[in-house]
Amino acid sequence: MIIIENGEILKLKHPVITTGTFDGLHLGHQKVISQTISIAKQKNGTPVIFTFWPHPRHVLGKGTFNLLNTLEEKRLLMSRLGIEYVYCQTFTKDFANLSSEEYIKNILVDKIGVKTLVVGYDHQFGKERTGKFDTLGEFAKQFDFELHKVEALDFNGLNVSSTKIRNALEIGDINQANKMLGYDYFISGNVVEGLKNGRKIGFPTANIKLNDELKLLPSNGVYAAYAELEGIIYPGMLNIGFRPTIENQTHKKTIEINLFNFSRDIYNMPIRIYFIEKLRAEIKFNGLKELTDQLKIDKENSQKLLLSIPKMPDSLM
């Protein structure tokens, strides 16, 4: 996969372009990208994704929210989908102020040479997102490119969307989120030194610092999870929260995973965590003995759950 940064003019054979923010790269996005690749093959052309970074809502100040994917995660997922070119545009207020026609002509036509454009059913573009599919139809005639619309992907009677996935993760419904994503939700970071309280009670944990603080964390609690270190997958249980049972400490939110049958020193190593299922909410226990007893139950439940899966589920990852 070739990544093109801002402004470069491409000279490709029949570019077949799809465009969007693609936060989460969920099943709906995958459907659009799959059809883009399919159409490109039919036309002996080149499939291209035109996307933006940072997320437009952050630049335009339209509410605070967290991302399903960091930029690196999004690129990783796109590479697994078989796309050939990703044109990554820095999203600025000036870019946001381009009119619908300026966006189509200046970017898609003049810089990428669009011959076929593939968009989702609800695609909007241009200043204040005033451009709609009907508008695209007019521009397709004006600038001589084909236009294809991909209908919504239905999931249990609901259209798959990044917002619905975000909502599911925020209440800890990992199963629902993963089904809509089409892969196991994951976070990326580095192992950092913690307070080593887990080691004292027989449950040593690797503390994780996220690569991007805007990355969405599922709700606080204990999760059955997989960890990937140096390309190897390890089962474990993960806790997100403030460790309310531990006294005499600053209660900051932490992410820490207990890897089963694992004893290596992995400080400063990159790690990726895949969420499989939430086991329980975060609880304040009456002392370390009660906490330890519950952690034994959590470990047993997590091991049973992960063992019931023949291998790490097939996914984009």
N, C-alpha and C positions, 0 to 999 in steps of 0.2 A: 504494500500500500504506500502510495506517494502522498505526502502532506505538503500542500502549497499554502504559504502564508501570504497575507495581505497583498493585493494589488498586482500580482504577477499575471501576465497575459498568457493563457494556455492556447496551444495549438494542438488540438486533439481530433481524432477521427470520429465524427458524429457524436459529440458529447450528449449523453443522456443524463440529465441532472435531476436530483431531488434536493430539496432545501428545507432546513428547519433547525431548531435548537437541539432536538433529539435528547433531552435530558432523561436518562434512564434507559434509552434504547430498548424500549419494551416491545411486546409482541406486535403492537400497532405500528411502531416505527419499523420493526423488522419486516412487516408485510410490505410497507412502502418501499423499503430498500431492496427487498427480494424482487419486487416487480420492476424496479429500476434496472437491476442486473439482468433480469429476463428480457426486458425490452431492448436493452443494449446488445444482448446476444442476437436477438432477432434481426437487428439492424446493422450487425457487425460494427457496433459503435463502442464507446468508452463510458462506463458508469462513473458518475461523479456525485459526491455529496458536497453541497455548499452549506456550511454551518457557521455558527458564531461563538465567540467567547470574549468576555464573560457573558453570563446569562443576561439577556436583555432586561429582565426585571430588576436585577441588581444595579445596572447602569442607570436605568430610568427611575429608580427609587420607588418602585411600585410594590411596597410591602417587603418585609423581611421573610425569607424562607430559605430552606436548606436544599442542597443539590443531591440528586440521586447519583450523579456521576461527577467526578472531577474531570478535568480536561484529559489527563493521562488515561483514566479509566475509559472515557468515551472513545478515545483513539484506539485503545486496546480492543474494545468490543467491536468497533467498526472494522478493524483489521480481520477479525474472526468471521465477519459476514461476507467477505470476498469482494469488497468494493475496491476499485483500482486507485481512484484519486479522491482525496478529501481536501477541499478548498476551505481553509479556516480563516474567517474574517474577524478581525478585532472589532467588537461591537462598541461603538461610541455614540454619544449624543448626535454628532454630525451624521453618522451613518443612519441613525434612527430617523433623522429628519429628511432622508431621501424620499421623494414621492414614489408612488407605485411605479410610474413610468420610468423614473430615474433608476430605481432599483433594478427593474428588468433590463433596461437598455445599457446602463453603465456597467453593471456587474455581469448579469447572466449572458447578455448578448455580446457586449464588446470585449469582456475579459475572458469569458469561458467559451463563448461561441455556441450557446445552446442550440441544439437541433430538436431535442425532445425534452419536455419538462414533465416530471411525474410528481404529483403532490397528493397529500392526504385530503380527505373530504372536507376538513375544517381549516384548511390552510389560509392564513391571512398574512399580508405583507405590506411594506411601505409605511410611510409616516402615519402614526396612530392606527396602524394595521387596517387601513381603509381598503386595501386591495383584497378582493374576494375571488372565488373561482370564476365568476362571470367576467370580472375584470381581466383575469388571465386569458380568457377566451378571446377578448378583444386584442390584447397584446400579442397573442399567438398569431393572429392574422396580420397584425401590423408588422411584426418582426420575423414572420415566416418560420415558426417552429411548431411542432406537434405538442399537444397537451393531453395528458392522461390523469384521471382522478382515481384514487384508490379509496374505496369505501371503508367505513369504520370496521374495526375488528370487534365482534361481539364476544363478551365473556360473561356467561351466566346472566344474559339480559342487559348487561352494562357495556358501554363502549370503554375499551381500555384507554387509560390516560395516565400521564405522569402525576396528576393531582390525586387520582384514586389510589395510586400506588403509594404516594407520600402519606395519604391518610391512613392506609393500612399499616404502614411501618410505624407511624406515630402511636398507634394503639397496640403494637406488637403482634399484629396478624401477619406473621411471616409467610404462612402457607398461602394466603390470598395474594400477598405482594409478589411472591416468587412465581406463582402461576401466571400473573399478568405480565411479569417481566420476561418469562421464558428462560430464566436462569436464576441461580441463587444470589440473592442480594449480598453484596460484599463491601467491605471497607478496606482501605489500604493505609499502611502507616509504618512506623518503626518501633521496635521494642526498646523501651526506656527503663531506667531504674526506678523501682517503686519503693514502698516502705517495708516490703518483705514480710508483711503480716501473714500472708497466706502460707508462706514457708513454715512459720511458727506453729500452725495448726494442721500441717500435713497436706496443704493444698497450694503448692507454689504456683504463682501466676506470672505470666508475662504481661507487663503493662504496655499499652499501645498508645502512641502519639499519632494522631491522624496526619496524613500528608496535607490535608486541606480542612481547615476548621469549619468551612461551610458545608462539608459533607453531612448528609442527614444520618443521624443515629436513630435506630429503633428505640422504642420506649424503654425506660429503665427496667431491669430485671435480669433473669438468668436464662441463657439460651444454649441449646445444643448447637454446636458449630463445628466447622472444619477450619483448620489453619493451613495456609500454604507458606512453606519456608524453603527457599532454594529449589523450588519446583516439586517439592514433596508435600503430600497432603497428610495432615495429622488430625485425628478426632480430638474433641475437647468440649469443655463447657465454658461459656463466656459470661461475664457479669458487666453490666453497664449501670452505673449509679454512684451513690455517695457514701457507700459503706457505713450505714448509720449505726451498726452494732459496735464498730471500733471506736473506742473513746480516746480522748486526748489527742485529736488530730484535726487538721483543717479539712473539712468535708467538701472536697472538690470532686466534680464528676470524673470518674475514671472508667477506662475500658481495660479489662484484664481477662486473660484466658488461662485456664488450667488445661494443659495438654496431657492426655492420658499416657502413662508409661513413657514419660519423656523427662530427661534430666540434663540436657545440654545447656551450656551458657550461650544465649542468643541475643545478648544486649547489642543494641545498635544495628540489628539486622532488619531488613525490610520484611514485612509480613502482610499477608492478605487473609482476611477473615470472611468466611461464607456462613451466612445465617441459615439454619435449617428449621428450627422451631423454638418458640418461646416456652420455657418450662414453668416459670412462675414470675410474679412481680417481685420487686425489691421489698424486703421486710426488715424491720428492726427487731432483732432477737434479744432475749434476756441473757446476754452474756455469750462468751466464746464457745462454751460447751454446747449450747443450743444451736448456735450457728454451725459448728462443726458437724453435729448430727444431721442438720438439714443438708449440708454440702455433700455428705455421704449419700443421702437420698437423691440429690440432684445429679450426682455423678452416675449413680445406678440408672436413673431414668434417662439420662443423656446417652449412656452406653447402649441401653436397650433400643433407644430410638435410632441411633446411628447404625447399630448392627442390623436393624430391620431393613436398612437400605443396602442392597447388595454391594454397591460401590458409590462413590460420590456421584450424585445425579448428573447425567449428561446435560450440558448447557453450553452457552456461548463460551464459557471459560474452559 
